[in-house]
Amino acid sequence: MVTEYVLKIHSRCDLACDHCYVYEHADQSWLRKPRAIGGATVRWAARRIAEHAAAHGLGGIRVVLHGGEPLLLGAAKLREVLAVLRSRLDPVCRLDLRLHTNGVLLDETLCALFDEYAVRVGVSLDGDRAANDRHRRFADGRSSHPHVRRALELLRRPEYRHLYAGLLCTVDPANDPIAVYEALLAESPPSLDLLLPHATWDHPPPRPGGGTPYADWLGRVHARWASDGRPVAIRLFDSMLSAASGGPSLGESVGLDPVNLLVIETDGGWEQADSLKTAFDGAPETGLNVRTHAVDAVAALPGPAARRGGLAALCETCRSCEVVNVCGGGLYAHRYRTGSGFANPSVYCPDLKALAGLVVPDAGPADRAHTLSPAAFDSLARGPGDPAAVAALAQAGLSLTRALVAHVASGLPDGAGELEQAAREGLALLTRVDLERPAAVAEVLAHPCTAVWASRCLRPPRAARATLDLAHLAGIAASAALHAGMEAELPLPVRDGSLHLPALGVLRLGRRPGRTIRVSLSSRGLFAAGRRVTGQDPRWLPVRSAAFGDHTVLVDDLDAFRGRSGWRPAGRLTGSHWEGWRTCLDGAGKRLEQDTPAYARALGAGLRAVVPLRPGPPRRHRAGGLRHPLGAVGLPPPGSGGLEVALLREFQIAKLDALTTLHGLVESTSEAPGRILREAYARLAQADLWRVTPGADARDRFGGLSAGIREAIGALTASGSLTPHGVRFVAGMRATVDAWAGD
């Protein structure tokens, strides 16, 4: 079955991009094609697509209008094309109609037309002006960047925002990856496609200096994107994560899913994927035409059929590779070599292998803690998630934190100051502990505040404060060494008159000269300022723990990085405040174990720390900030009797954010869909608690929450913003609410 079609409506372009596969690569068939598609060809194309959809009972298909530059067709003829497609296909199935453009000609007239016919618009942009002008120029050398920016301003306007499908960027290692990422993000795209430039073994991509420059470039973007909290869907990264966990590939660039796509040229010719134009002249051609051949006849040809062969269709090198389930052998066109055809690894094989290790740590055929099985995914969608699923999310978070810390370490400054020296010695110690006692390092990195610290370090620097933050790496290393009982000596940074040891405690020093203090570590503990620090030392404030039903959690009121975006952390709890927290946490854990045992087991598998918050409403979560750390929840002061409800709510949000790091659930960057999903998922747990609570008030609360969840599910389903994983996730939520129907 074919579910996606690229309809070429104009075969020429108003730009002269030197990396364009249509005009600059091996296939030059554009010279033999009509400039514009004819009305009869459009009608035949619509007829063939409708026949295929009806014959196979397809619920939905996607048609992408393409070129050349499709806007060269003009508004009047575009209207004719759109009218034919809508009139022929809407009665048969759900039509996802899109157009991809360089943006130069986009104006209000065209936006109004696309609004009328529900056409979503994707735009090509390679980043900031310097990056974009490297390849995307007019034939006379003029920059196209201002024209594209004007088009994107139009698509961001409230009346047209729903038409904005996303941006496509071609990677060039000569461009600054972070500058490109920030420039693309500034355009508020709903999604990003980062594409490797088309190349083959006959014409390999440039590799200045050798190595894996494309993986290195993409790896830097991935680290920044992850530290920013995945503010936008990036299909390449999402596809790798999805494919690694057995989900859909989300595209043809990676993964082993069959490619169910065909192209219709301006002359009506059926062709394979457009990227094949980079292989050899005539590579995508089939010799068939919409006037004479149905879709099934084209799909049965050897070329299209080879794209549906999965693992068996790959060469032996790929079939035996440990990351084949992630990269899928790479884009089909990139495997071409004269003599052996497409029976080769991708010409980007080293980069894909390296990138798989960055995006999906420990990628390979064995069971991996950073991935979720379909059963685990479904258990989370239904609400609590089984303990194994929650533990897998926690391990995924640990993999991400390791990657973030590695990227922080790779950018340590070379300065000779005290703080720079502390950071470098901290890295050396952390590396040594990780080699000899990796479990001790994992213990500290798994503390949720470590991810917050690393994310903060990877954002734009703030002068002296940034250097102080980087030096915190020494504190992380010291904590790991103390957990391991290893001997070491290193300088620790002094922050607000104290030494901070994550997940262990704070040593108050008062006013002292210098920005660091040298400490000694051993199996006997910490030695600072000339003496051993013991539990009775009045300078030492330990991170305390509290009973939580049958489990124990840290109550972290000390860590310098516990103030995640939106949280207002309280200071050190003393006296009756501390006793109140201990009593209420234990009581809340016991009640949840009795009333909602499934949620209690999930909390036991994933909750590591509670961060006490100050009274008052939380700050608004900063868009693009680090997502909720899975292992920590921020809670208001106890005493109102609602600690169980707050715990369930916050942990649900933490689970959803951790799951979103593995699988994008919504594709739009508009806040609404993500906010609706978050709120509905949080209410799912709260409703389950009220469902088993006796009393009229509890019944009313349960009824209101379950009705609100149903309304949210309806809104999400109708929004069209759910990814395939999002559709599956929302279906799981719906199944839970449907099961409550008799309550």
Stockholm file with secondary structure:
# STOCKHOLM 1.0

chainA/1-743         MVTEYVLKIHSRCDLACDHCYVYEHADQSWLRKPRAIGGATVRWAARRIAEHAAAHGLGGIRVVLHGGEPLLLGAAKLREVLAVLRSRLDPVCRLDLRLHTNGVLLDETLCALFDEYAVRVGVSLDGDRAANDRHRRFADGRSSHPHVRRALELLRRPEYRHLYAGLLCTVDPANDPIAVYEALLAESPPSLDLLLPHATWDHPPPRPGGGTPYADWLGRVHARWASDGRPVAIRLFDSMLSAASGGPSLGESVGLDPVNLLVIETDGGWEQADSLKTAFDGAPETGLNVRTHAVDAVAALPGPAARRGGLAALCETCRSCEVVNVCGGGLYAHRYRTGSGFANPSVYCPDLKALAGLVVPDAGPADRAHTLSPAAFDSLARGPGDPAAVAALAQAGLSLTRALVAHVASGLPDGAGELEQAAREGLALLTRVDLERPAAVAEVLAHPCTAVWASRCLRPPRAARATLDLAHLAGIAASAALHAGMEAELPLPVRDGSLHLPALGVLRLGRRPGRTIRVSLSSRGLFAAGRRVTGQDPRWLPVRSAAFGDHTVLVDDLDAFRGRSGWRPAGRLTGSHWEGWRTCLDGAGKRLEQDTPAYARALGAGLRAVVPLRPGPPRRHRAGGLRHPLGAVGLPPPGSGGLEVALLREFQIAKLDALTTLHGLVESTSEAPGRILREAYARLAQADLWRVTPGADARDRFGGLSAGIREAIGALTASGSLTPHGVRFVAGMRATVDAWAGD
#=GR chainA/1-743 SS CCCEEEEECBCCCSCCCTTCHHHHSSCCGGGGSCSBCCHHHHHHHHHHHHHHHHHTTCSEEEEEEESSCGGGGCHHHHHHHHHHHHHHHTTTSEEEEEEEECSTTCCHHHHHHHHHTTEEEEEECCSSHHHHHTTCBCTTSCBCHHHHHHHHHHHHSTTTGGGEEEEEEECCTTSCHHHHHHHHHTTCCSEEEEECCCCCSSSCCCCTTSSCHHHHHHHHHHHHHHHTTCCSEEHHHHHHHHHHTTCCCSSSSSSSCCCCEEEECTTCEEESCGGGGGTSTTTTEEEEETTTCCHHHHHTSHHHHHTTCGGGGSCHHHHTCTTHHHHTTSCGGGGCBTTTBTCSCCTTHHHHHHHHHHHSTTCSSSCCTTSCCHHHHHHHHTSSCCHHHHHHHHHHHHHHHHHHHHHHHHTCCCCCSHHHHHHHHHHHHHHHHHHHCHHHHHHHHTSHHHHHHHHHHHSSCCHHHHHHHHHHHHHHHHHHHHHHTCCEEEEEECBTTEEEETTTEEEECCSCSSSEEEEEEETTEEEETTEECCTTCTTEEECEEEEETTEEEEECSCCTTCCCTTCCBCCCCCHHHHHHHHHHHHHHHHHHHHHCHHHHHHHHHHCCEEEEBCSSCCCCCCTTCCCCCTTEEEECCSCSSCHHHHHHHHHHHHHHHHHHHHSCCBCCCSHHHHHHHHHHHHHHHHHHHHHTSCSHHHHHHHHHHHHHHHHHHHHHHHHTCBCHHHHHHHHHHHHHHHHTTTC
#=GC SS_cons         CCCEEEEECBCCCSCCCTTCHHHHSSCCGGGGSCSBCCHHHHHHHHHHHHHHHHHTTCSEEEEEEESSCGGGGCHHHHHHHHHHHHHHHTTTSEEEEEEEECSTTCCHHHHHHHHHTTEEEEEECCSSHHHHHTTCBCTTSCBCHHHHHHHHHHHHSTTTGGGEEEEEEECCTTSCHHHHHHHHHTTCCSEEEEECCCCCSSSCCCCTTSSCHHHHHHHHHHHHHHHTTCCSEEHHHHHHHHHHTTCCCSSSSSSSCCCCEEEECTTCEEESCGGGGGTSTTTTEEEEETTTCCHHHHHTSHHHHHTTCGGGGSCHHHHTCTTHHHHTTSCGGGGCBTTTBTCSCCTTHHHHHHHHHHHSTTCSSSCCTTSCCHHHHHHHHTSSCCHHHHHHHHHHHHHHHHHHHHHHHHTCCCCCSHHHHHHHHHHHHHHHHHHHCHHHHHHHHTSHHHHHHHHHHHSSCCHHHHHHHHHHHHHHHHHHHHHHTCCEEEEEECBTTEEEETTTEEEECCSCSSSEEEEEEETTEEEETTEECCTTCTTEEECEEEEETTEEEEECSCCTTCCCTTCCBCCCCCHHHHHHHHHHHHHHHHHHHHHCHHHHHHHHHHCCEEEEBCSSCCCCCCTTCCCCCTTEEEECCSCSSCHHHHHHHHHHHHHHHHHHHHSCCBCCCSHHHHHHHHHHHHHHHHHHHHHTSCSHHHHHHHHHHHHHHHHHHHHHHHHTCBCHHHHHHHHHHHHHHHHTTTC
//
